[in-house]
Amino acid sequence: MNGLMIKALAFAVVLVLATIYVVTQLNIDIFADSVNAITMGGAIAVAIITAAVSVKYINQMKTDTASGELADENWDGIGEYKNELPSGWAYSYLGVFLWSMWYGFFGYPINAYSQIGEYNEEVLAYNKKFEETHKNANAETLKEMGESIYLVQCSQCHGATGDGLSGRAHDFTARMNKEQILYVIENGQNQLGYPMGAMPAGMASGEAAEEIAEYIAGGLKGEVPASYGACTSCHGMDSKGNGGMSPNLVTYDDALMKQTLQHGKKGIIGKMPAFNTLITPVQEKALTAYIQSLSN
């Protein structure tokens, strides 16, 4: 055995011993679960295989001579032989592939323990307890709870007071402004996924569109414009959305909040994500109560 082989094997032994030392010092039970055992086995295998492959190919480089048919291409006079892929590489690739299949489906399947999975289970258990505790919360409690949720989840875009940060996001202190309404009339709307479906673009134009926008933005007060009749077929004679079939134009009712939180909504500063998986039903109810208070 030459000096190079001795050095390679010594490196492998030192690496294995170092790994065992670290595991011992940290009091890690490598057989406590399959993940620890697989990790330790993999570390030892990598050390041994690295040493063995290094010894084999370095020794081979000393004795082998290039042979075979040269490829047609060359670079600055340097060509390459048309040799087959080394069998060791092919077998290594196949072995790694088979091992990855075993590891993914049996060694550490996707339904096995994980810290993320444990965290998610704890969150679900807490949310269930939270829902049970606050299922009959009164209006004042819901409003206070909703304010806390709003400040954490919504204020970054809509502002601490709900004013929309000077038009960058939706202003909750009113239902809609004239510019928003004109935009919807001109371009249509179907972001919120209401049962009645999409509002088509171009339902009104010119002076009629202006009258509708001013009437809605003004809180639907005063004389009803004749052109507004086209809106009542979907939004209802009272403009409150036909019992949740289309958006309520008067206030932020439960249906409007639910559809928005479920689907998200595109705005000037970007796309608001869906929040239906981030808050519980009671929290949704509380957030609705607080946002309704902003426009009162």
ChimeraX commands (.cxc) that place a marker at each C-alpha (Angstrom):
marker #1 position 0.00,0.00,0.00 radius 0.5
marker #1 position 1.59,3.28,-1.13 radius 0.5
marker #1 position 1.67,6.55,0.79 radius 0.5
marker #1 position -1.27,8.07,-1.12 radius 0.5
marker #1 position -3.59,5.21,-0.25 radius 0.5
marker #1 position -2.55,5.40,3.38 radius 0.5
marker #1 position -3.29,9.14,3.48 radius 0.5
marker #1 position -6.72,8.68,1.84 radius 0.5
marker #1 position -7.74,5.91,4.21 radius 0.5
marker #1 position -6.44,7.91,7.17 radius 0.5
marker #1 position -8.57,10.87,6.04 radius 0.5
marker #1 position -11.66,8.64,5.90 radius 0.5
marker #1 position -10.99,7.21,9.35 radius 0.5
marker #1 position -10.41,10.68,10.85 radius 0.5
marker #1 position -13.64,11.99,9.27 radius 0.5
marker #1 position -15.65,9.06,10.63 radius 0.5
marker #1 position -14.11,9.40,14.10 radius 0.5
marker #1 position -14.73,13.17,14.10 radius 0.5
marker #1 position -18.38,12.60,13.21 radius 0.5
marker #1 position -18.78,10.03,15.99 radius 0.5
marker #1 position -17.08,12.41,18.46 radius 0.5
marker #1 position -19.43,15.28,17.62 radius 0.5
marker #1 position -22.47,13.01,17.90 radius 0.5
marker #1 position -21.25,11.76,21.28 radius 0.5
marker #1 position -20.55,15.24,22.65 radius 0.5
marker #1 position -23.97,16.49,21.61 radius 0.5
marker #1 position -25.66,13.42,23.14 radius 0.5
marker #1 position -27.36,12.61,19.86 radius 0.5
marker #1 position -28.94,9.17,19.77 radius 0.5
marker #1 position -28.39,8.20,16.15 radius 0.5
marker #1 position -30.85,5.35,16.48 radius 0.5
marker #1 position -33.61,7.43,18.08 radius 0.5
marker #1 position -35.34,7.82,14.75 radius 0.5
marker #1 position -34.78,6.95,11.12 radius 0.5
marker #1 position -33.64,10.46,10.16 radius 0.5
marker #1 position -30.69,10.43,12.59 radius 0.5
marker #1 position -29.70,6.91,11.56 radius 0.5
marker #1 position -29.85,7.73,7.86 radius 0.5
marker #1 position -27.87,10.94,8.37 radius 0.5
marker #1 position -25.11,9.18,10.32 radius 0.5
marker #1 position -24.97,6.33,7.85 radius 0.5
marker #1 position -24.76,8.78,4.98 radius 0.5
marker #1 position -21.89,10.70,6.61 radius 0.5
marker #1 position -19.85,7.53,7.12 radius 0.5
marker #1 position -20.63,6.29,3.62 radius 0.5
marker #1 position -19.57,9.61,2.04 radius 0.5
marker #1 position -16.26,9.53,3.92 radius 0.5
marker #1 position -15.45,5.95,2.91 radius 0.5
marker #1 position -16.58,6.29,-0.71 radius 0.5
marker #1 position -14.67,9.57,-1.12 radius 0.5
marker #1 position -11.46,7.97,0.11 radius 0.5
marker #1 position -11.92,4.83,-1.99 radius 0.5
marker #1 position -12.72,6.72,-5.19 radius 0.5
marker #1 position -9.82,9.11,-4.68 radius 0.5
marker #1 position -7.36,6.25,-4.22 radius 0.5
marker #1 position -8.70,4.32,-7.22 radius 0.5
marker #1 position -8.64,7.12,-9.74 radius 0.5
marker #1 position -5.40,8.75,-8.61 radius 0.5
marker #1 position -3.62,5.39,-8.91 radius 0.5
marker #1 position -5.31,4.80,-12.28 radius 0.5
marker #1 position -4.05,8.18,-13.52 radius 0.5
marker #1 position -0.48,7.01,-12.88 radius 0.5
marker #1 position -0.71,3.86,-14.97 radius 0.5
marker #1 position -3.46,4.28,-17.59 radius 0.5
marker #1 position -2.84,5.69,-21.03 radius 0.5
marker #1 position -5.47,7.32,-23.19 radius 0.5
marker #1 position -6.79,5.16,-26.03 radius 0.5
marker #1 position -9.76,4.85,-28.32 radius 0.5
marker #1 position -11.28,6.70,-31.24 radius 0.5
marker #1 position -10.93,10.48,-31.22 radius 0.5
marker #1 position -13.97,12.68,-31.73 radius 0.5
marker #1 position -14.02,14.94,-34.78 radius 0.5
marker #1 position -14.13,18.14,-32.76 radius 0.5
marker #1 position -11.08,19.60,-31.05 radius 0.5
marker #1 position -10.25,22.81,-29.26 radius 0.5
marker #1 position -6.88,24.36,-30.04 radius 0.5
marker #1 position -5.62,20.94,-30.97 radius 0.5
marker #1 position -6.98,19.28,-27.84 radius 0.5
marker #1 position -9.43,16.50,-28.68 radius 0.5
marker #1 position -11.45,13.95,-26.72 radius 0.5
marker #1 position -11.94,10.24,-27.06 radius 0.5
marker #1 position -15.28,8.60,-27.80 radius 0.5
marker #1 position -15.13,6.51,-24.66 radius 0.5
marker #1 position -18.25,5.20,-22.99 radius 0.5
marker #1 position -19.36,6.63,-19.67 radius 0.5
marker #1 position -17.34,4.94,-16.90 radius 0.5
marker #1 position -19.41,2.14,-15.41 radius 0.5
marker #1 position -18.66,3.42,-11.91 radius 0.5
marker #1 position -20.30,6.75,-12.71 radius 0.5
marker #1 position -23.34,5.07,-14.23 radius 0.5
marker #1 position -23.76,2.72,-11.26 radius 0.5
marker #1 position -23.30,5.62,-8.84 radius 0.5
marker #1 position -26.00,7.61,-10.60 radius 0.5
marker #1 position -28.37,4.64,-10.56 radius 0.5
marker #1 position -27.61,3.95,-6.91 radius 0.5
marker #1 position -28.26,7.57,-5.88 radius 0.5
marker #1 position -31.52,7.59,-7.84 radius 0.5
marker #1 position -32.77,4.38,-6.23 radius 0.5
marker #1 position -31.72,5.61,-2.81 radius 0.5
marker #1 position -33.58,8.92,-3.32 radius 0.5
marker #1 position -36.75,6.99,-4.24 radius 0.5
marker #1 position -36.45,4.85,-1.14 radius 0.5
marker #1 position -35.68,7.84,1.08 radius 0.5
marker #1 position -38.57,9.90,-0.29 radius 0.5
marker #1 position -41.23,7.21,0.03 radius 0.5
marker #1 position -40.03,4.92,2.84 radius 0.5
marker #1 position -36.99,6.27,4.68 radius 0.5
marker #1 position -38.52,9.66,5.41 radius 0.5
marker #1 position -42.00,9.82,3.87 radius 0.5
marker #1 position -43.80,13.12,3.51 radius 0.5
marker #1 position -46.19,12.28,6.32 radius 0.5
marker #1 position -43.43,11.62,8.85 radius 0.5
marker #1 position -42.64,13.85,11.81 radius 0.5
marker #1 position -41.29,17.31,11.10 radius 0.5
marker #1 position -40.96,20.50,13.12 radius 0.5
marker #1 position -43.09,22.34,10.56 radius 0.5
marker #1 position -45.77,19.67,10.82 radius 0.5
marker #1 position -45.71,19.87,14.62 radius 0.5
marker #1 position -46.00,23.66,14.45 radius 0.5
marker #1 position -48.95,23.45,12.06 radius 0.5
marker #1 position -50.70,20.96,14.35 radius 0.5
marker #1 position -50.18,23.28,17.32 radius 0.5
marker #1 position -51.57,26.23,15.34 radius 0.5
marker #1 position -54.66,24.24,14.36 radius 0.5
marker #1 position -55.20,23.15,17.97 radius 0.5
marker #1 position -54.82,26.73,19.21 radius 0.5
marker #1 position -57.18,28.06,16.53 radius 0.5
marker #1 position -59.78,25.48,17.53 radius 0.5
marker #1 position -59.49,26.55,21.16 radius 0.5
marker #1 position -59.63,30.22,20.15 radius 0.5
marker #1 position -62.79,29.68,18.10 radius 0.5
marker #1 position -64.48,27.87,20.97 radius 0.5
marker #1 position -63.53,30.59,23.47 radius 0.5
marker #1 position -64.71,33.52,21.36 radius 0.5
marker #1 position -67.60,32.03,19.42 radius 0.5
marker #1 position -70.12,34.17,21.34 radius 0.5
marker #1 position -68.02,37.34,21.65 radius 0.5
marker #1 position -70.04,40.54,21.92 radius 0.5
marker #1 position -69.81,43.45,19.48 radius 0.5
marker #1 position -67.33,45.45,21.55 radius 0.5
marker #1 position -64.99,42.48,21.99 radius 0.5
marker #1 position -65.13,41.72,18.28 radius 0.5
marker #1 position -64.31,45.30,17.42 radius 0.5
marker #1 position -61.31,45.36,19.78 radius 0.5
marker #1 position -60.11,42.03,18.44 radius 0.5
marker #1 position -60.63,43.24,14.88 radius 0.5
marker #1 position -58.53,46.34,15.50 radius 0.5
marker #1 position -55.62,44.19,16.66 radius 0.5
marker #1 position -55.91,41.96,13.60 radius 0.5
marker #1 position -56.16,44.98,11.32 radius 0.5
marker #1 position -53.02,46.62,12.75 radius 0.5
marker #1 position -51.02,43.41,12.29 radius 0.5
marker #1 position -52.34,42.19,8.93 radius 0.5
marker #1 position -53.78,45.20,7.09 radius 0.5
marker #1 position -52.32,48.50,8.27 radius 0.5
marker #1 position -49.08,48.12,6.28 radius 0.5
marker #1 position -50.99,48.75,3.06 radius 0.5
marker #1 position -54.24,50.42,4.18 radius 0.5
marker #1 position -52.74,52.66,6.85 radius 0.5
marker #1 position -53.17,52.67,10.62 radius 0.5
marker #1 position -56.39,54.67,10.31 radius 0.5
marker #1 position -57.69,52.78,7.27 radius 0.5
marker #1 position -57.35,55.75,4.93 radius 0.5
marker #1 position -55.51,53.77,2.25 radius 0.5
marker #1 position -52.29,55.77,2.55 radius 0.5
marker #1 position -53.32,58.56,0.17 radius 0.5
marker #1 position -54.76,56.30,-2.49 radius 0.5
marker #1 position -52.09,53.60,-2.49 radius 0.5
marker #1 position -54.61,51.05,-1.20 radius 0.5
marker #1 position -58.35,50.91,-0.59 radius 0.5
marker #1 position -59.72,53.58,1.77 radius 0.5
marker #1 position -61.94,51.97,4.42 radius 0.5
marker #1 position -63.27,55.27,5.72 radius 0.5
marker #1 position -65.72,55.27,2.79 radius 0.5
marker #1 position -67.18,52.53,0.63 radius 0.5
marker #1 position -65.69,53.63,-2.72 radius 0.5
marker #1 position -64.50,56.82,-4.32 radius 0.5
marker #1 position -65.52,58.14,-7.71 radius 0.5
marker #1 position -62.31,57.11,-9.48 radius 0.5
marker #1 position -62.66,53.50,-8.31 radius 0.5
marker #1 position -66.26,53.32,-9.49 radius 0.5
marker #1 position -65.46,54.78,-12.91 radius 0.5
marker #1 position -62.64,52.27,-13.30 radius 0.5
marker #1 position -64.96,49.34,-12.54 radius 0.5
marker #1 position -67.65,50.67,-14.91 radius 0.5
marker #1 position -65.10,50.99,-17.70 radius 0.5
marker #1 position -63.18,47.73,-17.13 radius 0.5
marker #1 position -65.66,45.42,-15.45 radius 0.5
marker #1 position -64.97,43.42,-12.30 radius 0.5
marker #1 position -64.72,39.77,-11.28 radius 0.5
marker #1 position -61.90,39.63,-8.76 radius 0.5
marker #1 position -64.03,38.72,-5.78 radius 0.5
marker #1 position -65.74,35.65,-7.22 radius 0.5
marker #1 position -69.35,36.49,-6.36 radius 0.5
marker #1 position -72.02,33.90,-7.32 radius 0.5
marker #1 position -73.62,36.26,-9.84 radius 0.5
marker #1 position -70.37,36.30,-11.82 radius 0.5
marker #1 position -68.44,38.99,-13.62 radius 0.5
marker #1 position -69.66,42.51,-14.11 radius 0.5
marker #1 position -69.05,43.24,-17.83 radius 0.5
marker #1 position -67.11,46.28,-18.93 radius 0.5
marker #1 position -68.85,49.26,-20.43 radius 0.5
marker #1 position -72.19,49.05,-18.63 radius 0.5
marker #1 position -72.31,52.83,-18.88 radius 0.5
marker #1 position -70.21,55.57,-20.39 radius 0.5
marker #1 position -69.85,59.34,-20.58 radius 0.5
marker #1 position -72.29,61.39,-18.55 radius 0.5
marker #1 position -74.22,58.32,-17.40 radius 0.5
marker #1 position -71.08,56.76,-15.92 radius 0.5
marker #1 position -70.25,60.04,-14.18 radius 0.5
marker #1 position -73.72,60.22,-12.64 radius 0.5
marker #1 position -73.53,56.63,-11.37 radius 0.5
marker #1 position -70.06,57.14,-9.91 radius 0.5
marker #1 position -71.02,60.33,-8.11 radius 0.5
marker #1 position -74.20,58.75,-6.72 radius 0.5
marker #1 position -72.43,55.69,-5.31 radius 0.5
marker #1 position -69.43,57.65,-4.03 radius 0.5
marker #1 position -71.82,60.05,-2.31 radius 0.5
marker #1 position -73.27,57.23,-0.22 radius 0.5
marker #1 position -76.26,56.59,-2.53 radius 0.5
marker #1 position -78.04,59.65,-1.18 radius 0.5
marker #1 position -80.24,62.11,-2.97 radius 0.5
marker #1 position -82.05,61.65,-6.26 radius 0.5
marker #1 position -81.36,58.35,-8.00 radius 0.5
marker #1 position -79.98,58.88,-11.52 radius 0.5
marker #1 position -81.99,57.23,-14.28 radius 0.5
marker #1 position -78.83,55.52,-15.49 radius 0.5
marker #1 position -78.45,53.74,-12.14 radius 0.5
marker #1 position -81.28,51.38,-13.06 radius 0.5
marker #1 position -78.74,49.21,-14.93 radius 0.5
marker #1 position -76.99,48.54,-11.62 radius 0.5
marker #1 position -79.99,47.44,-9.56 radius 0.5
marker #1 position -80.54,44.24,-11.56 radius 0.5
marker #1 position -77.42,42.77,-9.93 radius 0.5
marker #1 position -76.83,44.89,-6.83 radius 0.5
marker #1 position -80.49,45.04,-5.84 radius 0.5
marker #1 position -82.91,47.92,-5.46 radius 0.5
marker #1 position -81.31,48.73,-2.10 radius 0.5
marker #1 position -77.80,48.37,-3.62 radius 0.5
marker #1 position -76.84,45.86,-0.92 radius 0.5
marker #1 position -75.90,43.02,-3.22 radius 0.5
marker #1 position -79.01,40.83,-3.50 radius 0.5
marker #1 position -78.27,38.83,-0.35 radius 0.5
marker #1 position -74.61,38.18,-1.10 radius 0.5
marker #1 position -75.01,37.44,-4.81 radius 0.5
marker #1 position -73.01,40.53,-5.81 radius 0.5
marker #1 position -71.04,43.25,-3.98 radius 0.5
marker #1 position -72.80,45.46,-1.46 radius 0.5
marker #1 position -72.34,49.06,-2.64 radius 0.5
marker #1 position -73.53,50.58,0.63 radius 0.5
marker #1 position -71.27,49.09,3.30 radius 0.5
marker #1 position -68.69,46.43,4.07 radius 0.5
marker #1 position -71.05,43.59,4.86 radius 0.5
marker #1 position -70.06,40.07,5.88 radius 0.5
marker #1 position -70.30,38.73,2.32 radius 0.5
marker #1 position -68.06,41.45,0.89 radius 0.5
marker #1 position -65.40,40.87,3.54 radius 0.5
marker #1 position -65.55,37.11,3.11 radius 0.5
marker #1 position -65.19,37.27,-0.68 radius 0.5
marker #1 position -62.30,39.73,-0.44 radius 0.5
marker #1 position -60.43,37.73,2.18 radius 0.5
marker #1 position -60.99,34.52,0.25 radius 0.5
marker #1 position -59.91,35.76,-3.18 radius 0.5
marker #1 position -57.67,38.75,-2.54 radius 0.5
marker #1 position -57.83,41.82,-4.74 radius 0.5
marker #1 position -55.52,43.68,-7.10 radius 0.5
marker #1 position -54.74,47.28,-6.19 radius 0.5
marker #1 position -52.39,50.10,-7.09 radius 0.5
marker #1 position -49.49,48.82,-4.97 radius 0.5
marker #1 position -49.93,45.18,-5.97 radius 0.5
marker #1 position -52.07,42.10,-5.37 radius 0.5
marker #1 position -53.57,41.65,-1.94 radius 0.5
marker #1 position -53.20,37.94,-1.09 radius 0.5
marker #1 position -56.03,35.74,0.11 radius 0.5
marker #1 position -56.27,35.71,3.89 radius 0.5
marker #1 position -58.88,32.99,4.36 radius 0.5
marker #1 position -56.24,30.47,5.48 radius 0.5
marker #1 position -54.44,32.98,7.71 radius 0.5
marker #1 position -57.31,33.99,9.98 radius 0.5
marker #1 position -60.08,32.02,11.65 radius 0.5
marker #1 position -63.83,32.55,11.11 radius 0.5
marker #1 position -64.11,34.45,14.41 radius 0.5
marker #1 position -61.15,36.64,13.43 radius 0.5
marker #1 position -62.81,37.29,10.07 radius 0.5
marker #1 position -65.96,38.33,11.87 radius 0.5
marker #1 position -63.94,40.59,14.18 radius 0.5
marker #1 position -62.05,42.19,11.30 radius 0.5
marker #1 position -65.35,42.84,9.54 radius 0.5
marker #1 position -66.75,44.54,12.65 radius 0.5
marker #1 position -63.73,46.80,12.95 radius 0.5
marker #1 position -63.64,47.81,9.26 radius 0.5
marker #1 position -67.35,48.55,9.37 radius 0.5
marker #1 position -66.66,50.92,12.27 radius 0.5
marker #1 position -64.13,52.85,10.16 radius 0.5
marker #1 position -66.78,53.97,7.68 radius 0.5
marker #1 position -69.44,54.89,10.24 radius 0.5
marker link #1:1,2 radius 0.2
marker link #1:2,3 radius 0.2
marker link #1:3,4 radius 0.2
marker link #1:4,5 radius 0.2
marker link #1:5,6 radius 0.2
marker link #1:6,7 radius 0.2
marker link #1:7,8 radius 0.2
marker link #1:8,9 radius 0.2
marker link #1:9,10 radius 0.2
marker link #1:10,11 radius 0.2
marker link #1:11,12 radius 0.2
marker link #1:12,13 radius 0.2
marker link #1:13,14 radius 0.2
marker link #1:14,15 radius 0.2
marker link #1:15,16 radius 0.2
marker link #1:16,17 radius 0.2
marker link #1:17,18 radius 0.2
marker link #1:18,19 radius 0.2
marker link #1:19,20 radius 0.2
marker link #1:20,21 radius 0.2
marker link #1:21,22 radius 0.2
marker link #1:22,23 radius 0.2
marker link #1:23,24 radius 0.2
marker link #1:24,25 radius 0.2
marker link #1:25,26 radius 0.2
marker link #1:26,27 radius 0.2
marker link #1:27,28 radius 0.2
marker link #1:28,29 radius 0.2
marker link #1:29,30 radius 0.2
marker link #1:30,31 radius 0.2
marker link #1:31,32 radius 0.2
marker link #1:32,33 radius 0.2
marker link #1:33,34 radius 0.2
marker link #1:34,35 radius 0.2
marker link #1:35,36 radius 0.2
marker link #1:36,37 radius 0.2
marker link #1:37,38 radius 0.2
marker link #1:38,39 radius 0.2
marker link #1:39,40 radius 0.2
marker link #1:40,41 radius 0.2
marker link #1:41,42 radius 0.2
marker link #1:42,43 radius 0.2
marker link #1:43,44 radius 0.2
marker link #1:44,45 radius 0.2
marker link #1:45,46 radius 0.2
marker link #1:46,47 radius 0.2
marker link #1:47,48 radius 0.2
marker link #1:48,49 radius 0.2
marker link #1:49,50 radius 0.2
marker link #1:50,51 radius 0.2
marker link #1:51,52 radius 0.2
marker link #1:52,53 radius 0.2
marker link #1:53,54 radius 0.2
marker link #1:54,55 radius 0.2
marker link #1:55,56 radius 0.2
marker link #1:56,57 radius 0.2
marker link #1:57,58 radius 0.2
marker link #1:58,59 radius 0.2
marker link #1:59,60 radius 0.2
marker link #1:60,61 radius 0.2
marker link #1:61,62 radius 0.2
marker link #1:62,63 radius 0.2
marker link #1:63,64 radius 0.2
marker link #1:64,65 radius 0.2
marker link #1:65,66 radius 0.2
marker link #1:66,67 radius 0.2
marker link #1:67,68 radius 0.2
marker link #1:68,69 radius 0.2
marker link #1:69,70 radius 0.2
marker link #1:70,71 radius 0.2
marker link #1:71,72 radius 0.2
marker link #1:72,73 radius 0.2
marker link #1:73,74 radius 0.2
marker link #1:74,75 radius 0.2
marker link #1:75,76 radius 0.2
marker link #1:76,77 radius 0.2
marker link #1:77,78 radius 0.2
marker link #1:78,79 radius 0.2
marker link #1:79,80 radius 0.2
marker link #1:80,81 radius 0.2
marker link #1:81,82 radius 0.2
marker link #1:82,83 radius 0.2
marker link #1:83,84 radius 0.2
marker link #1:84,85 radius 0.2
marker link #1:85,86 radius 0.2
marker link #1:86,87 radius 0.2
marker link #1:87,88 radius 0.2
marker link #1:88,89 radius 0.2
marker link #1:89,90 radius 0.2
marker link #1:90,91 radius 0.2
marker link #1:91,92 radius 0.2
marker link #1:92,93 radius 0.2
marker link #1:93,94 radius 0.2
marker link #1:94,95 radius 0.2
marker link #1:95,96 radius 0.2
marker link #1:96,97 radius 0.2
marker link #1:97,98 radius 0.2
marker link #1:98,99 radius 0.2
marker link #1:99,100 radius 0.2
marker link #1:100,101 radius 0.2
marker link #1:101,102 radius 0.2
marker link #1:102,103 radius 0.2
marker link #1:103,104 radius 0.2
marker link #1:104,105 radius 0.2
marker link #1:105,106 radius 0.2
marker link #1:106,107 radius 0.2
marker link #1:107,108 radius 0.2
marker link #1:108,109 radius 0.2
marker link #1:109,110 radius 0.2
marker link #1:110,111 radius 0.2
marker link #1:111,112 radius 0.2
marker link #1:112,113 radius 0.2
marker link #1:113,114 radius 0.2
marker link #1:114,115 radius 0.2
marker link #1:115,116 radius 0.2
marker link #1:116,117 radius 0.2
marker link #1:117,118 radius 0.2
marker link #1:118,119 radius 0.2
marker link #1:119,120 radius 0.2
marker link #1:120,121 radius 0.2
marker link #1:121,122 radius 0.2
marker link #1:122,123 radius 0.2
marker link #1:123,124 radius 0.2
marker link #1:124,125 radius 0.2
marker link #1:125,126 radius 0.2
marker link #1:126,127 radius 0.2
marker link #1:127,128 radius 0.2
marker link #1:128,129 radius 0.2
marker link #1:129,130 radius 0.2
marker link #1:130,131 radius 0.2
marker link #1:131,132 radius 0.2
marker link #1:132,133 radius 0.2
marker link #1:133,134 radius 0.2
marker link #1:134,135 radius 0.2
marker link #1:135,136 radius 0.2
marker link #1:136,137 radius 0.2
marker link #1:137,138 radius 0.2
marker link #1:138,139 radius 0.2
marker link #1:139,140 radius 0.2
marker link #1:140,141 radius 0.2
marker link #1:141,142 radius 0.2
marker link #1:142,143 radius 0.2
marker link #1:143,144 radius 0.2
marker link #1:144,145 radius 0.2
marker link #1:145,146 radius 0.2
marker link #1:146,147 radius 0.2
marker link #1:147,148 radius 0.2
marker link #1:148,149 radius 0.2
marker link #1:149,150 radius 0.2
marker link #1:150,151 radius 0.2
marker link #1:151,152 radius 0.2
marker link #1:152,153 radius 0.2
marker link #1:153,154 radius 0.2
marker link #1:154,155 radius 0.2
marker link #1:155,156 radius 0.2
marker link #1:156,157 radius 0.2
marker link #1:157,158 radius 0.2
marker link #1:158,159 radius 0.2
marker link #1:159,160 radius 0.2
marker link #1:160,161 radius 0.2
marker link #1:161,162 radius 0.2
marker link #1:162,163 radius 0.2
marker link #1:163,164 radius 0.2
marker link #1:164,165 radius 0.2
marker link #1:165,166 radius 0.2
marker link #1:166,167 radius 0.2
marker link #1:167,168 radius 0.2
marker link #1:168,169 radius 0.2
marker link #1:169,170 radius 0.2
marker link #1:170,171 radius 0.2
marker link #1:171,172 radius 0.2
marker link #1:172,173 radius 0.2
marker link #1:173,174 radius 0.2
marker link #1:174,175 radius 0.2
marker link #1:175,176 radius 0.2
marker link #1:176,177 radius 0.2
marker link #1:177,178 radius 0.2
marker link #1:178,179 radius 0.2
marker link #1:179,180 radius 0.2
marker link #1:180,181 radius 0.2
marker link #1:181,182 radius 0.2
marker link #1:182,183 radius 0.2
marker link #1:183,184 radius 0.2
marker link #1:184,185 radius 0.2
marker link #1:185,186 radius 0.2
marker link #1:186,187 radius 0.2
marker link #1:187,188 radius 0.2
marker link #1:188,189 radius 0.2
marker link #1:189,190 radius 0.2
marker link #1:190,191 radius 0.2
marker link #1:191,192 radius 0.2
marker link #1:192,193 radius 0.2
marker link #1:193,194 radius 0.2
marker link #1:194,195 radius 0.2
marker link #1:195,196 radius 0.2
marker link #1:196,197 radius 0.2
marker link #1:197,198 radius 0.2
marker link #1:198,199 radius 0.2
marker link #1:199,200 radius 0.2
marker link #1:200,201 radius 0.2
marker link #1:201,202 radius 0.2
marker link #1:202,203 radius 0.2
marker link #1:203,204 radius 0.2
marker link #1:204,205 radius 0.2
marker link #1:205,206 radius 0.2
marker link #1:206,207 radius 0.2
marker link #1:207,208 radius 0.2
marker link #1:208,209 radius 0.2
marker link #1:209,210 radius 0.2
marker link #1:210,211 radius 0.2
marker link #1:211,212 radius 0.2
marker link #1:212,213 radius 0.2
marker link #1:213,214 radius 0.2
marker link #1:214,215 radius 0.2
marker link #1:215,216 radius 0.2
marker link #1:216,217 radius 0.2
marker link #1:217,218 radius 0.2
marker link #1:218,219 radius 0.2
marker link #1:219,220 radius 0.2
marker link #1:220,221 radius 0.2
marker link #1:221,222 radius 0.2
marker link #1:222,223 radius 0.2
marker link #1:223,224 radius 0.2
marker link #1:224,225 radius 0.2
marker link #1:225,226 radius 0.2
marker link #1:226,227 radius 0.2
marker link #1:227,228 radius 0.2
marker link #1:228,229 radius 0.2
marker link #1:229,230 radius 0.2
marker link #1:230,231 radius 0.2
marker link #1:231,232 radius 0.2
marker link #1:232,233 radius 0.2
marker link #1:233,234 radius 0.2
marker link #1:234,235 radius 0.2
marker link #1:235,236 radius 0.2
marker link #1:236,237 radius 0.2
marker link #1:237,238 radius 0.2
marker link #1:238,239 radius 0.2
marker link #1:239,240 radius 0.2
marker link #1:240,241 radius 0.2
marker link #1:241,242 radius 0.2
marker link #1:242,243 radius 0.2
marker link #1:243,244 radius 0.2
marker link #1:244,245 radius 0.2
marker link #1:245,246 radius 0.2
marker link #1:246,247 radius 0.2
marker link #1:247,248 radius 0.2
marker link #1:248,249 radius 0.2
marker link #1:249,250 radius 0.2
marker link #1:250,251 radius 0.2
marker link #1:251,252 radius 0.2
marker link #1:252,253 radius 0.2
marker link #1:253,254 radius 0.2
marker link #1:254,255 radius 0.2
marker link #1:255,256 radius 0.2
marker link #1:256,257 radius 0.2
marker link #1:257,258 radius 0.2
marker link #1:258,259 radius 0.2
marker link #1:259,260 radius 0.2
marker link #1:260,261 radius 0.2
marker link #1:261,262 radius 0.2
marker link #1:262,263 radius 0.2
marker link #1:263,264 radius 0.2
marker link #1:264,265 radius 0.2
marker link #1:265,266 radius 0.2
marker link #1:266,267 radius 0.2
marker link #1:267,268 radius 0.2
marker link #1:268,269 radius 0.2
marker link #1:269,270 radius 0.2
marker link #1:270,271 radius 0.2
marker link #1:271,272 radius 0.2
marker link #1:272,273 radius 0.2
marker link #1:273,274 radius 0.2
marker link #1:274,275 radius 0.2
marker link #1:275,276 radius 0.2
marker link #1:276,277 radius 0.2
marker link #1:277,278 radius 0.2
marker link #1:278,279 radius 0.2
marker link #1:279,280 radius 0.2
marker link #1:280,281 radius 0.2
marker link #1:281,282 radius 0.2
marker link #1:282,283 radius 0.2
marker link #1:283,284 radius 0.2
marker link #1:284,285 radius 0.2
marker link #1:285,286 radius 0.2
marker link #1:286,287 radius 0.2
marker link #1:287,288 radius 0.2
marker link #1:288,289 radius 0.2
marker link #1:289,290 radius 0.2
marker link #1:290,291 radius 0.2
marker link #1:291,292 radius 0.2
marker link #1:292,293 radius 0.2
marker link #1:293,294 radius 0.2
marker link #1:294,295 radius 0.2
marker link #1:295,296 radius 0.2
view
